[in-house]
Amino acid sequence: MPKMKTNRSAAKRFEKTGSGKFRRRRKNMRHILTKMNAKRKRRLGKVALVDKTNEPAVRRLLPYA
């Protein structure tokens, strides 16, 4: 059976943590930031973990991560 290919777009968006979970960036931090308060922008700048319901899909996209 041939090797599985890593989805390159997913590889750029997710990274595996030491415990085996996946880390991701939050959305809404690209433009139109003037209407957001500082607390929200600060929270959006931090990384988040992929939800457990979406984790199997990410694992399929990144078979060697």
PDB file of N, CA, C and O in Angstrom:
ATOM      1  N   MET A   1       0.844  -1.192   0.000  1.00  0.00           N
ATOM      2  CA  MET A   1       0.000   0.000   0.000  1.00  0.00           C
ATOM      3  C   MET A   1       0.888   1.253   0.000  1.00  0.00           C
ATOM      4  O   MET A   1       1.870   1.309   0.739  1.00  0.00           O
ATOM      5  N   PRO A   2       0.553   2.252  -0.816  1.00  0.00           N
ATOM      6  CA  PRO A   2       1.411   3.439  -0.894  1.00  0.00           C
ATOM      7  C   PRO A   2       1.332   4.286   0.375  1.00  0.00           C
ATOM      8  O   PRO A   2       0.409   4.175   1.181  1.00  0.00           O
ATOM      9  N   LYS A   3       2.332   5.122   0.503  1.00  0.00           N
ATOM     10  CA  LYS A   3       2.350   6.022   1.653  1.00  0.00           C
ATOM     11  C   LYS A   3       1.192   7.006   1.564  1.00  0.00           C
ATOM     12  O   LYS A   3       0.746   7.355   0.471  1.00  0.00           O
ATOM     13  N   MET A   4       0.708   7.449   2.721  1.00  0.00           N
ATOM     14  CA  MET A   4      -0.363   8.445   2.744  1.00  0.00           C
ATOM     15  C   MET A   4       0.261   9.823   2.595  1.00  0.00           C
ATOM     16  O   MET A   4       1.377  10.060   3.058  1.00  0.00           O
ATOM     17  N   LYS A   5      -0.458  10.725   1.953  1.00  0.00           N
ATOM     18  CA  LYS A   5       0.039  12.085   1.796  1.00  0.00           C
ATOM     19  C   LYS A   5      -0.504  12.980   2.893  1.00  0.00           C
ATOM     20  O   LYS A   5      -1.668  12.877   3.280  1.00  0.00           O
ATOM     21  N   THR A   6       0.348  13.852   3.385  1.00  0.00           N
ATOM     22  CA  THR A   6      -0.061  14.867   4.350  1.00  0.00           C
ATOM     23  C   THR A   6      -0.753  15.988   3.600  1.00  0.00           C
ATOM     24  O   THR A   6      -0.278  16.419   2.550  1.00  0.00           O
ATOM     25  N   ASN A   7      -1.866  16.462   4.125  1.00  0.00           N
ATOM     26  CA  ASN A   7      -2.540  17.622   3.547  1.00  0.00           C
ATOM     27  C   ASN A   7      -1.724  18.857   3.914  1.00  0.00           C
ATOM     28  O   ASN A   7      -1.647  19.223   5.086  1.00  0.00           O
ATOM     29  N   ARG A   8      -1.121  19.493   2.931  1.00  0.00           N
ATOM     30  CA  ARG A   8      -0.175  20.576   3.191  1.00  0.00           C
ATOM     31  C   ARG A   8      -0.843  21.818   3.771  1.00  0.00           C
ATOM     32  O   ARG A   8      -0.237  22.527   4.574  1.00  0.00           O
ATOM     33  N   SER A   9      -2.087  22.089   3.374  1.00  0.00           N
ATOM     34  CA  SER A   9      -2.761  23.264   3.938  1.00  0.00           C
ATOM     35  C   SER A   9      -3.040  23.046   5.419  1.00  0.00           C
ATOM     36  O   SER A   9      -2.957  23.987   6.208  1.00  0.00           O
ATOM     37  N   ALA A  10      -3.370  21.817   5.803  1.00  0.00           N
ATOM     38  CA  ALA A  10      -3.606  21.510   7.216  1.00  0.00           C
ATOM     39  C   ALA A  10      -2.293  21.540   7.994  1.00  0.00           C
ATOM     40  O   ALA A  10      -2.269  21.956   9.153  1.00  0.00           O
ATOM     41  N   ALA A  11      -1.211  21.106   7.373  1.00  0.00           N
ATOM     42  CA  ALA A  11       0.091  21.083   8.044  1.00  0.00           C
ATOM     43  C   ALA A  11       0.541  22.487   8.420  1.00  0.00           C
ATOM     44  O   ALA A  11       1.251  22.672   9.409  1.00  0.00           O
ATOM     45  N   LYS A  12       0.130  23.472   7.635  1.00  0.00           N
ATOM     46  CA  LYS A  12       0.495  24.857   7.938  1.00  0.00           C
ATOM     47  C   LYS A  12      -0.389  25.460   9.027  1.00  0.00           C
ATOM     48  O   LYS A  12      -0.010  26.456   9.644  1.00  0.00           O
ATOM     49  N   ARG A  13      -1.552  24.876   9.268  1.00  0.00           N
ATOM     50  CA  ARG A  13      -2.513  25.459  10.215  1.00  0.00           C
ATOM     51  C   ARG A  13      -2.515  24.798  11.591  1.00  0.00           C
ATOM     52  O   ARG A  13      -2.888  25.433  12.578  1.00  0.00           O
ATOM     53  N   PHE A  14      -2.108  23.545  11.667  1.00  0.00           N
ATOM     54  CA  PHE A  14      -2.176  22.811  12.930  1.00  0.00           C
ATOM     55  C   PHE A  14      -0.802  22.300  13.317  1.00  0.00           C
ATOM     56  O   PHE A  14       0.020  21.994  12.453  1.00  0.00           O
ATOM     57  N   GLU A  15      -0.551  22.207  14.635  1.00  0.00           N
ATOM     58  CA  GLU A  15       0.661  21.557  15.101  1.00  0.00           C
ATOM     59  C   GLU A  15       0.319  20.718  16.315  1.00  0.00           C
ATOM     60  O   GLU A  15      -0.547  21.077  17.112  1.00  0.00           O
ATOM     61  N   LYS A  16       1.001  19.610  16.443  1.00  0.00           N
ATOM     62  CA  LYS A  16       0.704  18.660  17.509  1.00  0.00           C
ATOM     63  C   LYS A  16       1.412  19.080  18.798  1.00  0.00           C
ATOM     64  O   LYS A  16       2.571  19.495  18.770  1.00  0.00           O
ATOM     65  N   THR A  17       0.712  18.971  19.918  1.00  0.00           N
ATOM     66  CA  THR A  17       1.306  19.282  21.210  1.00  0.00           C
ATOM     67  C   THR A  17       1.973  18.035  21.772  1.00  0.00           C
ATOM     68  O   THR A  17       1.871  16.953  21.193  1.00  0.00           O
ATOM     69  N   GLY A  18       2.648  18.186  22.886  1.00  0.00           N
ATOM     70  CA  GLY A  18       3.331  17.055  23.501  1.00  0.00           C
ATOM     71  C   GLY A  18       2.381  15.982  23.979  1.00  0.00           C
ATOM     72  O   GLY A  18       2.737  14.804  24.020  1.00  0.00           O
ATOM     73  N   SER A  19       1.164  16.383  24.344  1.00  0.00           N
ATOM     74  CA  SER A  19       0.185  15.409  24.842  1.00  0.00           C
ATOM     75  C   SER A  19      -0.601  14.735  23.715  1.00  0.00           C
ATOM     76  O   SER A  19      -1.434  13.866  23.972  1.00  0.00           O
ATOM     77  N   GLY A  20      -0.334  15.138  22.454  1.00  0.00           N
ATOM     78  CA  GLY A  20      -0.995  14.501  21.323  1.00  0.00           C
ATOM     79  C   GLY A  20      -2.210  15.238  20.804  1.00  0.00           C
ATOM     80  O   GLY A  20      -2.855  14.781  19.860  1.00  0.00           O
ATOM     81  N   LYS A  21      -2.539  16.390  21.416  1.00  0.00           N
ATOM     82  CA  LYS A  21      -3.656  17.192  20.921  1.00  0.00           C
ATOM     83  C   LYS A  21      -3.144  18.110  19.817  1.00  0.00           C
ATOM     84  O   LYS A  21      -1.938  18.198  19.584  1.00  0.00           O
ATOM     85  N   PHE A  22      -4.067  18.797  19.137  1.00  0.00           N
ATOM     86  CA  PHE A  22      -3.673  19.687  18.058  1.00  0.00           C
ATOM     87  C   PHE A  22      -3.947  21.129  18.436  1.00  0.00           C
ATOM     88  O   PHE A  22      -4.995  21.454  18.994  1.00  0.00           O
ATOM     89  N   ARG A  23      -2.991  21.987  18.123  1.00  0.00           N
ATOM     90  CA  ARG A  23      -3.080  23.405  18.410  1.00  0.00           C
ATOM     91  C   ARG A  23      -3.479  24.131  17.135  1.00  0.00           C
ATOM     92  O   ARG A  23      -3.068  23.740  16.042  1.00  0.00           O
ATOM     93  N   ARG A  24      -4.278  25.187  17.267  1.00  0.00           N
ATOM     94  CA  ARG A  24      -4.727  25.963  16.105  1.00  0.00           C
ATOM     95  C   ARG A  24      -4.761  27.437  16.465  1.00  0.00           C
ATOM     96  O   ARG A  24      -4.718  27.800  17.641  1.00  0.00           O
ATOM     97  N   ARG A  25      -4.838  28.276  15.459  1.00  0.00           N
ATOM     98  CA  ARG A  25      -5.013  29.717  15.673  1.00  0.00           C
ATOM     99  C   ARG A  25      -6.502  30.040  15.657  1.00  0.00           C
ATOM    100  O   ARG A  25      -7.301  29.295  15.089  1.00  0.00           O
ATOM    101  N   ARG A  26      -6.866  31.148  16.282  1.00  0.00           N
ATOM    102  CA  ARG A  26      -8.263  31.573  16.278  1.00  0.00           C
ATOM    103  C   ARG A  26      -8.548  32.432  15.052  1.00  0.00           C
ATOM    104  O   ARG A  26      -7.638  32.995  14.443  1.00  0.00           O
ATOM    105  N   LYS A  27      -9.823  32.522  14.704  1.00  0.00           N
ATOM    106  CA  LYS A  27     -10.200  33.329  13.538  1.00  0.00           C
ATOM    107  C   LYS A  27     -10.430  34.776  13.955  1.00  0.00           C
ATOM    108  O   LYS A  27     -10.372  35.100  15.141  1.00  0.00           O
ATOM    109  N   ASN A  28     -10.692  35.642  12.987  1.00  0.00           N
ATOM    110  CA  ASN A  28     -11.063  37.055  13.192  1.00  0.00           C
ATOM    111  C   ASN A  28      -9.917  37.936  13.661  1.00  0.00           C
ATOM    112  O   ASN A  28     -10.156  38.889  14.403  1.00  0.00           O
ATOM    113  N   MET A  29      -8.677  37.656  13.257  1.00  0.00           N
ATOM    114  CA  MET A  29      -7.579  38.537  13.640  1.00  0.00           C
ATOM    115  C   MET A  29      -6.845  39.089  12.419  1.00  0.00           C
ATOM    116  O   MET A  29      -5.654  39.388  12.505  1.00  0.00           O
ATOM    117  N   ARG A  30      -7.526  39.229  11.298  1.00  0.00           N
ATOM    118  CA  ARG A  30      -6.862  39.688  10.080  1.00  0.00           C
ATOM    119  C   ARG A  30      -7.083  41.169   9.803  1.00  0.00           C
ATOM    120  O   ARG A  30      -6.121  41.902   9.575  1.00  0.00           O
ATOM    121  N   HIS A  31      -8.324  41.618   9.820  1.00  0.00           N
ATOM    122  CA  HIS A  31      -8.604  43.024   9.510  1.00  0.00           C
ATOM    123  C   HIS A  31      -9.897  43.426  10.202  1.00  0.00           C
ATOM    124  O   HIS A  31     -10.571  42.594  10.810  1.00  0.00           O
ATOM    125  N   ILE A  32     -10.237  44.700  10.105  1.00  0.00           N
ATOM    126  CA  ILE A  32     -11.401  45.291  10.791  1.00  0.00           C
ATOM    127  C   ILE A  32     -11.289  45.043  12.301  1.00  0.00           C
ATOM    128  O   ILE A  32     -12.213  44.526  12.929  1.00  0.00           O
ATOM    129  N   LEU A  33     -10.143  45.421  12.863  1.00  0.00           N
ATOM    130  CA  LEU A  33      -9.897  45.202  14.281  1.00  0.00           C
ATOM    131  C   LEU A  33     -10.246  46.432  15.124  1.00  0.00           C
ATOM    132  O   LEU A  33     -10.240  46.359  16.353  1.00  0.00           O
ATOM    133  N   THR A  34     -10.545  47.543  14.483  1.00  0.00           N
ATOM    134  CA  THR A  34     -10.764  48.776  15.244  1.00  0.00           C
ATOM    135  C   THR A  34     -12.036  48.716  16.077  1.00  0.00           C
ATOM    136  O   THR A  34     -12.120  49.352  17.128  1.00  0.00           O
ATOM    137  N   LYS A  35     -13.022  47.962  15.618  1.00  0.00           N
ATOM    138  CA  LYS A  35     -14.275  47.896  16.379  1.00  0.00           C
ATOM    139  C   LYS A  35     -14.208  46.914  17.540  1.00  0.00           C
ATOM    140  O   LYS A  35     -15.127  46.877  18.359  1.00  0.00           O
ATOM    141  N   MET A  36     -13.140  46.112  17.635  1.00  0.00           N
ATOM    142  CA  MET A  36     -13.013  45.147  18.734  1.00  0.00           C
ATOM    143  C   MET A  36     -12.347  45.797  19.926  1.00  0.00           C
ATOM    144  O   MET A  36     -11.466  46.644  19.781  1.00  0.00           O
ATOM    145  N   ASN A  37     -12.782  45.387  21.111  1.00  0.00           N
ATOM    146  CA  ASN A  37     -12.103  45.909  22.293  1.00  0.00           C
ATOM    147  C   ASN A  37     -10.807  45.131  22.526  1.00  0.00           C
ATOM    148  O   ASN A  37     -10.605  44.056  21.961  1.00  0.00           O
ATOM    149  N   ALA A  38      -9.936  45.689  23.363  1.00  0.00           N
ATOM    150  CA  ALA A  38      -8.598  45.132  23.553  1.00  0.00           C
ATOM    151  C   ALA A  38      -8.643  43.739  24.156  1.00  0.00           C
ATOM    152  O   ALA A  38      -7.819  42.888  23.820  1.00  0.00           O
ATOM    153  N   LYS A  39      -9.597  43.500  25.043  1.00  0.00           N
ATOM    154  CA  LYS A  39      -9.696  42.190  25.688  1.00  0.00           C
ATOM    155  C   LYS A  39      -9.973  41.100  24.665  1.00  0.00           C
ATOM    156  O   LYS A  39      -9.387  40.020  24.726  1.00  0.00           O
ATOM    157  N   ARG A  40     -10.867  41.384  23.724  1.00  0.00           N
ATOM    158  CA  ARG A  40     -11.200  40.389  22.706  1.00  0.00           C
ATOM    159  C   ARG A  40     -10.021  40.132  21.776  1.00  0.00           C
ATOM    160  O   ARG A  40      -9.746  38.987  21.416  1.00  0.00           O
ATOM    161  N   LYS A  41      -9.320  41.206  21.386  1.00  0.00           N
ATOM    162  CA  LYS A  41      -8.166  41.038  20.508  1.00  0.00           C
ATOM    163  C   LYS A  41      -7.058  40.245  21.192  1.00  0.00           C
ATOM    164  O   LYS A  41      -6.382  39.434  20.559  1.00  0.00           O
ATOM    165  N   ARG A  42      -6.881  40.481  22.466  1.00  0.00           N
ATOM    166  CA  ARG A  42      -5.875  39.753  23.238  1.00  0.00           C
ATOM    167  C   ARG A  42      -6.201  38.261  23.276  1.00  0.00           C
ATOM    168  O   ARG A  42      -5.318  37.421  23.103  1.00  0.00           O
ATOM    169  N   ARG A  43      -7.468  37.941  23.501  1.00  0.00           N
ATOM    170  CA  ARG A  43      -7.898  36.544  23.559  1.00  0.00           C
ATOM    171  C   ARG A  43      -7.760  35.870  22.193  1.00  0.00           C
ATOM    172  O   ARG A  43      -7.365  34.707  22.110  1.00  0.00           O
ATOM    173  N   LEU A  44      -8.084  36.595  21.133  1.00  0.00           N
ATOM    174  CA  LEU A  44      -8.005  36.023  19.789  1.00  0.00           C
ATOM    175  C   LEU A  44      -6.569  35.766  19.353  1.00  0.00           C
ATOM    176  O   LEU A  44      -6.319  34.911  18.504  1.00  0.00           O
ATOM    177  N   GLY A  45      -5.633  36.500  19.929  1.00  0.00           N
ATOM    178  CA  GLY A  45      -4.230  36.326  19.564  1.00  0.00           C
ATOM    179  C   GLY A  45      -3.624  35.053  20.119  1.00  0.00           C
ATOM    180  O   GLY A  45      -2.577  34.613  19.645  1.00  0.00           O
ATOM    181  N   LYS A  46      -4.256  34.457  21.106  1.00  0.00           N
ATOM    182  CA  LYS A  46      -3.712  33.253  21.725  1.00  0.00           C
ATOM    183  C   LYS A  46      -4.140  32.007  20.952  1.00  0.00           C
ATOM    184  O   LYS A  46      -5.144  32.011  20.240  1.00  0.00           O
ATOM    185  N   VAL A  47      -3.358  30.948  21.110  1.00  0.00           N
ATOM    186  CA  VAL A  47      -3.686  29.704  20.403  1.00  0.00           C
ATOM    187  C   VAL A  47      -4.774  28.951  21.154  1.00  0.00           C
ATOM    188  O   VAL A  47      -4.981  29.168  22.348  1.00  0.00           O
ATOM    189  N   ALA A  48      -5.456  28.078  20.457  1.00  0.00           N
ATOM    190  CA  ALA A  48      -6.513  27.260  21.040  1.00  0.00           C
ATOM    191  C   ALA A  48      -6.265  25.811  20.636  1.00  0.00           C
ATOM    192  O   ALA A  48      -5.451  25.531  19.756  1.00  0.00           O
ATOM    193  N   LEU A  49      -6.963  24.909  21.277  1.00  0.00           N
ATOM    194  CA  LEU A  49      -6.863  23.494  20.930  1.00  0.00           C
ATOM    195  C   LEU A  49      -8.031  23.105  20.036  1.00  0.00           C
ATOM    196  O   LEU A  49      -9.128  23.652  20.156  1.00  0.00           O
ATOM    197  N   VAL A  50      -7.788  22.162  19.147  1.00  0.00           N
ATOM    198  CA  VAL A  50      -8.843  21.652  18.277  1.00  0.00           C
ATOM    199  C   VAL A  50      -9.829  20.876  19.149  1.00  0.00           C
ATOM    200  O   VAL A  50      -9.423  20.102  20.016  1.00  0.00           O
ATOM    201  N   ASP A  51     -11.113  21.084  18.919  1.00  0.00           N
ATOM    202  CA  ASP A  51     -12.153  20.406  19.687  1.00  0.00           C
ATOM    203  C   ASP A  51     -12.078  18.902  19.449  1.00  0.00           C
ATOM    204  O   ASP A  51     -11.688  18.456  18.370  1.00  0.00           O
ATOM    205  N   LYS A  52     -12.455  18.119  20.464  1.00  0.00           N
ATOM    206  CA  LYS A  52     -12.324  16.658  20.348  1.00  0.00           C
ATOM    207  C   LYS A  52     -13.200  16.080  19.250  1.00  0.00           C
ATOM    208  O   LYS A  52     -12.888  15.015  18.716  1.00  0.00           O
ATOM    209  N   THR A  53     -14.304  16.763  18.895  1.00  0.00           N
ATOM    210  CA  THR A  53     -15.156  16.253  17.812  1.00  0.00           C
ATOM    211  C   THR A  53     -14.497  16.430  16.447  1.00  0.00           C
ATOM    212  O   THR A  53     -14.800  15.680  15.520  1.00  0.00           O
ATOM    213  N   ASN A  54     -13.600  17.409  16.304  1.00  0.00           N
ATOM    214  CA  ASN A  54     -12.913  17.646  15.039  1.00  0.00           C
ATOM    215  C   ASN A  54     -11.550  16.973  14.969  1.00  0.00           C
ATOM    216  O   ASN A  54     -10.919  16.952  13.912  1.00  0.00           O
ATOM    217  N   GLU A  55     -11.097  16.425  16.085  1.00  0.00           N
ATOM    218  CA  GLU A  55      -9.758  15.851  16.118  1.00  0.00           C
ATOM    219  C   GLU A  55      -9.572  14.676  15.156  1.00  0.00           C
ATOM    220  O   GLU A  55      -8.522  14.602  14.518  1.00  0.00           O
ATOM    221  N   PRO A  56     -10.536  13.747  15.014  1.00  0.00           N
ATOM    222  CA  PRO A  56     -10.338  12.661  14.042  1.00  0.00           C
ATOM    223  C   PRO A  56     -10.128  13.161  12.616  1.00  0.00           C
ATOM    224  O   PRO A  56      -9.344  12.577  11.868  1.00  0.00           O
ATOM    225  N   ALA A  57     -10.805  14.217  12.237  1.00  0.00           N
ATOM    226  CA  ALA A  57     -10.648  14.767  10.890  1.00  0.00           C
ATOM    227  C   ALA A  57      -9.250  15.339  10.704  1.00  0.00           C
ATOM    228  O   ALA A  57      -8.638  15.157   9.652  1.00  0.00           O
ATOM    229  N   VAL A  58      -8.742  16.030  11.720  1.00  0.00           N
ATOM    230  CA  VAL A  58      -7.397  16.602  11.629  1.00  0.00           C
ATOM    231  C   VAL A  58      -6.358  15.487  11.585  1.00  0.00           C
ATOM    232  O   VAL A  58      -5.361  15.592  10.871  1.00  0.00           O
ATOM    233  N   ARG A  59      -6.587  14.425  12.344  1.00  0.00           N
ATOM    234  CA  ARG A  59      -5.653  13.288  12.329  1.00  0.00           C
ATOM    235  C   ARG A  59      -5.580  12.641  10.940  1.00  0.00           C
ATOM    236  O   ARG A  59      -4.511  12.210  10.510  1.00  0.00           O
ATOM    237  N   ARG A  60      -6.705  12.577  10.250  1.00  0.00           N
ATOM    238  CA  ARG A  60      -6.706  12.022   8.885  1.00  0.00           C
ATOM    239  C   ARG A  60      -5.913  12.914   7.937  1.00  0.00           C
ATOM    240  O   ARG A  60      -5.227  12.416   7.044  1.00  0.00           O
ATOM    241  N   LEU A  61      -6.005  14.234   8.127  1.00  0.00           N
ATOM    242  CA  LEU A  61      -5.274  15.154   7.255  1.00  0.00           C
ATOM    243  C   LEU A  61      -3.770  15.133   7.527  1.00  0.00           C
ATOM    244  O   LEU A  61      -2.965  15.385   6.631  1.00  0.00           O
ATOM    245  N   LEU A  62      -3.400  14.830   8.774  1.00  0.00           N
ATOM    246  CA  LEU A  62      -1.990  14.840   9.167  1.00  0.00           C
ATOM    247  C   LEU A  62      -1.598  13.457   9.696  1.00  0.00           C
ATOM    248  O   LEU A  62      -1.437  13.291  10.905  1.00  0.00           O
ATOM    249  N   PRO A  63      -1.442  12.477   8.829  1.00  0.00           N
ATOM    250  CA  PRO A  63      -1.205  11.118   9.304  1.00  0.00           C
ATOM    251  C   PRO A  63       0.136  10.931  10.006  1.00  0.00           C
ATOM    252  O   PRO A  63       0.271  10.002  10.803  1.00  0.00           O
ATOM    253  N   TYR A  64       1.127  11.770   9.744  1.00  0.00           N
ATOM    254  CA  TYR A  64       2.463  11.597  10.332  1.00  0.00           C
ATOM    255  C   TYR A  64       2.786  12.648  11.357  1.00  0.00           C
ATOM    256  O   TYR A  64       3.935  12.731  11.790  1.00  0.00           O
ATOM    257  N   ALA A  65       1.822  13.466  11.772  1.00  0.00           N
ATOM    258  CA  ALA A  65       2.078  14.520  12.762  1.00  0.00           C
ATOM    259  C   ALA A  65       2.147  13.930  14.150  1.00  0.00           C
ATOM    260  O   ALA A  65       2.356  14.658  15.120  1.00  0.00           O
TER     261      ALA A  65
END
